[in-house]
Amino acid sequence: MRPTNKNTLLKVVILGDGGVGKSCLMNRFVSNQFDEHSFHTIGVEFLNKDIEIDGETYTLQIWDTAGQERFKTLRTPFYRGSDICILTYAIDDKLSFRNLQMWKNEFLYYADVKENAQFPFIVVGNKSDVEVQEREVSQLEMETWCNENEISACIETSAKNASNVQEAFTVAVQHWLRLETRADKNECIYTDTVDLTKKQSESRTSCCINASDE
Ligand code: GDP
């Protein structure tokens, strides 16, 4: 069961090609700012931000790749212990959309996630503010890809004008909650909560006892 008296800590990783706006999305969500000329420092970084849903507070520990995605694979600690994965592309960049598959596969491999459908992925199509003629990926294409990949949450955002950014993170947590509730029904006990200091280095420890196993 989820604790109700302390914040639940969720590790959120944002994946996608360089330049799709991952850092800007994080800055928009955490600080409500948009820096056109943001640049990366090398080394994985994360920021914490609280979000309230149905009277419960969740602390999102959001990890940015800090530019390392340009080397195509990220270090395992980046993925380890993730609770939510945000797969990001830019709606004016078809290649970044095609590469979602690669990012998803890499995540499943390195985060050691066994069942795709049991993990809260959310797909975010960023830069929704661009001119119509610059759009290279339609909303329908995004939804079709998500259906094919058993991902039930997707949304278009703009870090530039703040459109849907708060909503994207809210939807991500709601999606996590849905899967967690399903897991509760199977008597799964997840212990990935509360300790903010340990979270960054520890993997998700979970113990699942299916009612039918007994
Ligand atoms: P990252 O490499 O994925 O972290 O991408 P950045 O966050 O560094 O952003 C890459 C570029 O895209 C920067 O020039 C940003 O100003 C721009 N950018 C980010 N988000 C948006 C957005 O929502 N709309 C537009 N038009 N540009 C954006």
Residues whose N, C-alpha, C, O or C-beta is under 5 A from the ligand:
A	BS01	GDP	D17 G18 G19 V20 G21 K22 S23 C24 D35 E36 H37 S38 N126 K127 S128 D129 T157 S158 A159 K160
